[in-house]
Amino acid sequence: YFSIAAYPHIKGDNLSIQAQVLANKAYEDASSKSQYVFKQLSVPYKGKTIQANLHLPHTERPLPVIIVCGGLDSLQTDMWKLFLDYLAPNEFAMLTIDMPSMGKNSHWPLSEDTSVLHQAVLDYLPNVAYIDHWRVGLLGFRFGGNALIRLSFLAKDQVKACVALGAPVHEILSSPQKLMSMPKMYLDVLASRLGKSVVDIQSLTSQMSAWSLKKQGLLATRRTSVPILAISMEGDPISPHSDNQLVSISSQYGKAMKIPAKNLSEGYHKCLNLSVKWLIDELKS
């Protein structure tokens, strides 16, 4: 509820900031009463720290870990149900990280290097107890998917598998017309993450084109050995099937899927079931 009250987490909104603080406090209190293990990690990076949450179903042996990242309008405290319903039952640890400019990482600027904090956390994993840093999977939603697909190219020797749900990787980022057709709140969120107090559409669309993974030379020109599953729901304006196909042909064992769904809840459930099956096959086989 506190996280919903803070939505969409616009910088400078004092009530939103207060709600975020309460969301984190409620999350820590609830986690301490859970049957599962919860640890907060402070990863040193460039004189500051990256804040991440680690969830473990148990500590009997080192477990494969899934690094989870949401979009530019969600906090890592929104990921509890994902762990509870999908990852813990399959004996995966879950490590969540806020995107740069978001939540506990709001002091880090957001740029086209969307995976910079995730790379630092990935490098830190050998220091973390109870997880198997040789079996690391990635699960990203929306812009979190953009960051983790990028990481799958830049850190392919450290990652075993990746799943991206509804990730914008090229089309909307490189088309000013399509970006300008997005709801005003969506544009306000993008502007806020980039530190802009006023939305200048021309400036924003120009800057966003640098976030295209194709224009960065990662997609269509290179291939990663990391198996990437790129999923979106039918008719998704932010992550069209063409983006997912671009990702799949750029991954040695990649796959693109378009999920038909009568409603958002049903589609989300289908996507997560497919995601977990992909991660089990790639990390536990």
N, C-alpha and C positions, 0 to 999 in steps of 0.2 A: 504493500500500500504506500509506503514512503517513497519507493522508487517510482510508482505511478504518479505520485504527487510532484515529483521532481521533473517529470517528463516534459519536454524533450531535452532537458539538461542544458539550457542556453546559458552561456557564460554571462556573469554579471547579474543574474537573477538570484537575489539574496534568499528568497523563499525556497527556490530550487536547491540552492547550496545547503540550506538548513535541513531540507528533506533528505538530501543525500547523506548527510552526517547521521541522521536518525536511521536511515536504511542500513548503513554500515554497522551501527551499534546494535540494531535489532538482529542483523545477520550473525554477528559475533556471539550474541547472547543465545540465539537459537542453535548455532553450531555447537556451542559448549554443552548443550543438553541432548545433542544427537547421539545416536548409537555409532556414528561414523567418526573418523579421525579428521580433524580440521586444523590446518596450520597456515599461518600467515608468513609469507616469504618477503624479505626485503633484499632485492638483488642490486648490488652496487653497480652503478654505471655513470661514468663521466662526472664523478663527484656528487651525484645524487643517488636516489634509490628508486627502483621500480617495484611497486607493490603488487603482489600476486597472491591468490588464495589457492591452497592445495587441499584437496579432499581425497581421502583414502577409505575404501570399504573396510580395510583391515591392515595390520602391519605384520602379519605372519611371515611374509616374504616380499621381496621387491616386485612391484607390479608394473605392467605397461602403463604409460601415462598419456592422456589425451590433453593437449594444449587447446583450450577453448577460447574463442574471442568473438564477441558480439559486434554489432554495427556501431554507427556513430550516434545512435540514440538509445543505447542500452548499456547497463552497468554489469559488472561481473557478478553482482549480487542477484541478478536476474536468472542465473544459471543453475540455481539449486535443484530445481525440478528435473533438469536434464541429467544431473548426477544421480538423483534419487531414483528416477524411473528407467533410465537407459544405461548409464555407465556403471554404477555400483553393482547392479545385478549381474553384470558381465565381467566383474572384477577388473575394472579399469580405474586407475587414479585419474582425477580431473584437476588440471591446473588452469586457472582462469586469469586473464590479463585484460585490463581495460585498454582500449585503443589510446594512442597519444591524444592529448587534449580532452580526455574523458575521465570522469570519476577520480580514482586514486592516482591516475597518471595525467591529471589535468595540467600539471606544471611542465609537461613535455609538449613541444610544438608538433603539430601534424603537418607532414609534407608528403611528397610523392614517394618517399622512402617509408612506406606504410608499415614495413615489417621490422623496423630498426629495434624496437623494444623487445619484440618476440625473439629476435636473434640473440640479444643479450641474455634473455632468460634461458633460451636453449643452450647457450654456452655455459650457463651456470648449473645446469641440471646434474652433472656428475657430483656436485657438492650436496645434493639433496638426498636424505635418507629415505628408504622405503620405496623408491621408484627405480625402475630399470631404464636407465637413460639410453640403452641400446634399442629400446622398443618405444619410440615416440610417435604418436599420431597427432594430426592436426584436425580441428573441426572449427570452421569459421562461418559466421552468419553475416550476410550483407558485406559491408566494407571490411569486416573481420575476415571474410573469405578472400577478399583481394589481398590482404596482408599475408595470409597463410599460404595462398597459392604462390605469392612472390617468394616467401620463405622456402617453399618446396624447390625452387630453382637455385636460390642462393646458398642453401644449406642442405643439399640433397644427400650428403653423407651422414647427416645427423637425424634425418626424418625417414620413417618407414612408410607412411601413408598419409594422405590428406583428403578431407572432404570439405567442399565449399557449397553452402546453401544460399542461393539467391545472390551470388557475388557479382557486382559490377566490375568488369575487367577491361572493357573496351568501348562498346557501342555508345552507351549513354554518356560516357566520359569524353568521347571524341566528337559528339554531336551537340553543338550549342542549341539547336532547335529542340532536340529531345529533352535536354536538361532544363531548358526554359519552360517546358510543358509540365514539369513536375509541380506538385502542390507547393504553395508559398512556404508552408512550415518546413518542408524538406529542404528548400533552398536556404531558409533561415538557419537550419541546423548546420548545413555545409559551411555557410559563412561564419557561424559562431566557432566551429572547429578550427577554421583558418584564421581566427582572431579578427574578423571583420565585424564591425558594429552595424554597418549599413550594407545591404545587399546590392552590389553593383553587378548586374547580370553579365555584362560583357567581360568584366575582370574575372568574375567567378568561373565562367565557362572556359575562359582562356587558361586559367590556372588548373582546372580540373583535367584538361587534356593530358597534362603531364602524368596523371595517375593511371592512364591506360597502360596495362602491362604489355600490350602489343607495341605501343609507341616507345616503351622502355626497352624493347628488343628482347623480351622474355618469351612472348607467345608468338607462334608461327615461324619463328626463326631459330629457336632452340628447342631441345627436348630434355626433360628431366627424367631421371630414373625413378622418381617418386611416383607411385600410382595415385592419381588424383581422380576422385569422383566429383563431378560438377553437376549439381542438381538445382533445378528451379521449377516453380509451378507454372502451369500453362497460362500464358497471357501476362507474365510478369514483365512490367515495363522497365524495371531497373536491371534485371538479369535475363535478357532474351536467350532463347535456345542457341542462337548463333555464338554468343559469348561462351556458353558451356562447351559447344563443339570446338571452339578455338582452344579452350583449355585441354580437352581430351586428346586432340591431335598433337599437343605439345608435351604430353606425358607419355612415357614409354608404354604404360599399361593403363592409360586414362580411359574414362568413360563419361559420357554426357547423358543425362536423363531429364526428361520433361514429365512432370507429374500432373496428370489430370485430377482435379478434386472439385467436389461440389461446394465445399466450404473451406475456409482457411484452417480450421482446427484439424479437419480430416487430412488435408494436404500436409500440414506440419507433422502430424503423426507418421504418415507414410514416409516422409523425407527422413525423419529421425530413425525409423526402423531400418531403412536402407543404409543410412550412414553407419549405424552400429554394426550391421552385418558386414559392411565393407571393412571397417576397422578390425573386427574379429578375424576376418579372412586374412588380412594383410599383416596383423601384428601377432596373431596367435597360431598361424599355420606353420 
